[in-house]
Amino acid sequence: MAAGNSVSDEIREQRQKLKGKSPKEKLAYFWEYYKVPALIVLLVVIFGSDLIYNIVTKKAIAMEAAFVNMVTAEDFDSEQEAAGFVTWAGIDPKEYEAVFDTGIYIDYDGGDEYTAVNIQKVMAMISARALDVILADDSYLEQTADEGYYADLSEVLPEELLAQFEAEDKVLYRDIPEDGKGEIPIAVDVRDSSFFLSHEVPSWFTVVINAEHPETAVKFLEYMLLEE
């Protein structure tokens, strides 16, 4: 805008410049002088629309499980299995979703940066009460058994279900320091689930001590044990 000119004067000046020009010339003029603010407005609209869409369509979490050092079956699809579980459990899939985080690998012997990041990630999720279930190998469970991460399964699982695992010698007991309970069941062996590639080594199912959805975690255990 020229110095001393009002907004209305500027508008009249721009109209005069465009007078008699073809639509193509007008478009070229507009792009030449207004492309930067136009792009900014467009980006704001796109970003705002995407943000609103995500807020409106975001589903509540029915349950979240972390797969630590788990080697899943070749045909295992985490999103598909999560959706299948929600439907099987009778949870409204329009309102809720389950989340299976299968990309967590922790090598305590290696001690690399990736391991450090994943250790902190799991700890942060537990602290934030964003995790209900941890499926883990022997290594991770042995390293964390004394940390107080895991619920007493005798207080979570139905008595008959826990008894079934005990009869099959698939229950892991640990004496957690400072809880005063003595040995408690903290994990059950679910290696026979179709989720996993190898049935030769234990795949331990645990419920996180401060899980927000322990009842759904129990349903997930039952779902994992369904015959294919």
C-alpha positions as CSV (number, residue, x, y, z in Angstrom):
1,M,0.0,0.0,0.0
2,A,1.4,3.4,-1.0
3,A,2.2,5.8,1.9
4,G,-0.8,7.9,2.8
5,N,-3.3,5.7,0.9
6,S,-6.3,4.2,2.7
7,V,-7.4,0.6,2.3
8,S,-10.2,1.7,0.0
9,D,-7.7,3.6,-2.2
10,E,-5.5,0.6,-2.4
11,I,-8.5,-1.6,-3.4
12,R,-9.5,0.9,-6.1
13,E,-5.9,1.0,-7.4
14,Q,-5.7,-2.8,-7.6
15,R,-9.1,-3.0,-9.4
16,Q,-7.9,-0.4,-11.9
17,K,-4.8,-2.5,-12.7
18,L,-7.0,-5.6,-13.4
19,K,-9.5,-3.7,-15.5
20,G,-9.9,-5.2,-18.9
21,K,-7.6,-8.1,-18.2
22,S,-8.6,-11.7,-19.0
23,P,-9.3,-14.2,-16.3
24,K,-6.0,-15.9,-17.0
25,E,-4.1,-12.6,-16.6
26,K,-6.0,-11.8,-13.4
27,L,-5.1,-15.2,-12.0
28,A,-1.4,-14.6,-12.9
29,Y,-1.5,-11.2,-11.3
30,F,-3.1,-12.6,-8.1
31,W,-0.5,-15.4,-7.9
32,E,2.4,-13.0,-8.4
33,Y,1.4,-10.6,-5.7
34,Y,-0.6,-12.7,-3.2
35,K,0.9,-16.2,-3.4
36,V,2.7,-16.0,-0.1
37,P,-0.3,-14.9,2.0
38,A,-2.5,-17.3,0.0
39,L,-0.2,-20.2,0.8
40,I,-0.1,-19.3,4.4
41,V,-3.9,-19.2,4.6
42,L,-4.1,-22.5,2.8
43,L,-1.7,-24.2,5.2
44,V,-3.6,-22.8,8.2
45,V,-6.8,-24.2,6.8
46,I,-5.3,-27.6,6.0
47,F,-3.6,-27.9,9.4
48,G,-6.7,-26.6,11.3
49,S,-8.9,-29.1,9.4
50,D,-6.6,-32.0,10.1
51,L,-6.3,-31.1,13.8
52,I,-10.1,-30.8,14.2
53,Y,-10.6,-34.1,12.3
54,N,-8.2,-35.9,14.6
55,I,-9.8,-34.5,17.7
56,V,-13.3,-35.4,16.6
57,T,-12.5,-38.9,15.3
58,K,-9.9,-39.9,18.0
59,K,-11.1,-43.0,19.8
60,A,-10.7,-43.8,23.5
61,I,-8.2,-46.5,24.4
62,A,-9.8,-49.7,25.6
63,M,-6.5,-51.3,26.4
64,E,-2.8,-50.9,25.4
65,A,-0.2,-53.7,25.4
66,A,3.5,-53.5,24.9
67,F,5.3,-56.4,23.2
68,V,8.8,-56.4,24.6
69,N,11.3,-58.6,22.7
70,M,8.4,-60.6,21.3
71,V,8.9,-62.4,17.9
72,T,5.4,-62.4,16.4
73,A,4.1,-64.9,13.9
74,E,4.8,-64.0,10.2
75,D,1.1,-63.3,9.5
76,F,0.6,-61.3,12.7
77,D,-0.9,-57.8,11.9
78,S,-1.0,-55.7,15.1
79,E,-3.7,-53.3,13.9
80,Q,-5.8,-56.1,12.5
81,E,-5.5,-58.2,15.7
82,A,-6.2,-55.1,17.9
83,A,-9.4,-54.5,15.9
84,G,-10.3,-58.1,16.1
85,F,-9.9,-58.2,19.8
86,V,-12.1,-55.1,20.3
87,T,-14.9,-56.7,18.3
88,W,-14.5,-60.1,20.1
89,A,-14.6,-58.4,23.5
90,G,-17.9,-56.7,22.7
91,I,-16.3,-53.2,22.8
92,D,-17.8,-50.6,20.6
93,P,-15.2,-50.2,17.8
94,K,-16.6,-46.8,16.8
95,E,-15.8,-45.4,20.2
96,Y,-12.8,-47.4,21.4
97,E,-9.6,-49.0,20.1
98,A,-6.9,-51.3,21.4
99,V,-3.2,-50.5,20.8
100,F,-0.5,-53.2,20.4
101,D,3.0,-51.7,20.5
102,T,5.1,-54.5,18.9
103,G,8.3,-52.6,18.1
104,I,9.9,-52.6,21.5
105,Y,13.3,-54.5,21.7
106,I,15.5,-54.2,24.8
107,D,19.0,-55.9,24.9
108,Y,20.4,-55.6,28.4
109,D,23.7,-57.2,27.3
110,G,24.1,-54.8,24.4
111,G,23.4,-51.6,26.3
112,D,23.0,-49.6,23.1
113,E,21.1,-46.3,22.7
114,Y,18.1,-48.0,21.2
115,T,17.8,-50.2,24.4
116,A,18.1,-47.1,26.6
117,V,15.3,-45.3,24.8
118,N,13.0,-48.3,24.9
119,I,13.6,-48.8,28.6
120,Q,12.7,-45.2,29.3
121,K,9.7,-45.5,27.0
122,V,8.2,-48.4,28.9
123,M,8.9,-46.7,32.2
124,A,7.2,-43.5,31.1
125,M,4.2,-45.4,29.8
126,I,3.8,-47.2,33.1
127,S,4.2,-43.9,35.1
128,A,1.6,-42.2,32.9
129,R,-0.8,-45.2,33.3
130,A,-0.8,-45.6,29.6
131,L,-0.1,-49.3,29.6
132,D,-2.2,-52.2,30.7
133,V,-0.3,-55.3,29.6
134,I,3.3,-56.2,29.0
135,L,4.2,-59.3,27.0
136,A,7.9,-60.1,27.5
137,D,10.6,-62.6,27.2
138,D,12.7,-64.1,30.1
139,S,15.4,-61.5,29.9
140,Y,13.1,-58.4,30.3
141,L,11.0,-60.1,33.0
142,E,14.0,-61.1,35.0
143,Q,15.4,-57.6,34.8
144,T,12.2,-55.9,35.9
145,A,10.5,-58.4,38.2
146,D,11.8,-56.6,41.3
147,E,10.8,-53.1,40.1
148,G,7.1,-53.4,41.2
149,Y,5.8,-53.1,37.6
150,Y,3.5,-56.2,37.7
151,A,0.2,-56.8,39.4
152,D,-0.5,-59.8,41.6
153,L,-2.4,-62.0,39.1
154,S,-4.3,-63.7,42.0
155,E,-6.0,-60.4,42.4
156,V,-6.6,-59.8,38.7
157,L,-7.3,-63.1,37.0
158,P,-10.4,-65.2,37.6
159,E,-9.6,-68.0,40.1
160,E,-10.4,-70.8,37.6
161,L,-8.2,-69.2,34.9
162,L,-5.2,-68.8,37.2
163,A,-5.7,-72.4,38.4
164,Q,-5.7,-73.6,34.8
165,F,-2.3,-72.0,34.2
166,E,-1.0,-73.4,37.5
167,A,-2.1,-76.9,36.6
168,E,-0.1,-76.5,33.3
169,D,2.9,-75.2,35.3
170,K,2.8,-71.9,33.4
171,V,2.8,-69.4,36.3
172,L,5.8,-67.4,37.3
173,Y,6.0,-66.5,41.0
174,R,8.3,-63.8,42.5
175,D,8.9,-62.4,45.9
176,I,8.6,-58.7,45.3
177,P,10.8,-56.7,47.7
178,E,8.9,-54.5,50.3
179,D,5.4,-55.7,49.4
180,G,5.2,-58.1,52.3
181,K,3.3,-60.7,50.4
182,G,5.9,-63.3,49.8
183,E,5.8,-65.0,46.5
184,I,3.0,-63.9,44.2
185,P,2.1,-64.8,40.6
186,I,3.2,-62.0,38.3
187,A,3.2,-63.7,34.9
188,V,1.7,-66.5,32.9
189,D,3.3,-68.3,29.9
190,V,1.3,-67.7,26.7
191,R,3.9,-69.1,24.3
192,D,1.2,-71.3,22.7
193,S,-0.8,-68.3,21.5
194,S,-1.0,-68.0,17.7
195,F,0.4,-64.5,18.2
196,F,4.0,-65.8,18.4
197,L,6.4,-67.4,16.0
198,S,8.2,-69.7,18.4
199,H,6.3,-71.9,20.9
200,E,9.6,-73.2,22.3
201,V,10.4,-70.3,24.6
202,P,8.2,-68.6,27.1
203,S,6.2,-65.5,26.2
204,W,5.1,-64.0,29.5
205,F,1.8,-62.2,29.9
206,T,1.7,-59.6,32.8
207,V,-0.8,-57.0,33.9
208,V,0.8,-53.6,34.8
209,I,0.4,-52.8,38.5
210,N,-1.4,-49.5,37.8
211,A,-3.3,-50.6,34.7
212,E,-6.4,-48.5,34.0
213,H,-8.2,-51.4,32.3
214,P,-7.4,-54.6,34.2
215,E,-10.7,-56.2,33.2
216,T,-10.0,-55.6,29.6
217,A,-6.5,-57.0,30.1
218,V,-8.1,-60.3,31.3
219,K,-10.2,-60.4,28.2
220,F,-7.1,-59.9,26.1
221,L,-5.5,-62.9,27.8
222,E,-8.5,-65.0,27.0
223,Y,-8.5,-63.7,23.4
224,M,-4.8,-64.6,23.0
225,L,-5.6,-68.2,24.0
226,L,-8.3,-68.8,21.5
227,E,-7.7,-71.6,19.1
228,E,-6.9,-70.6,15.5
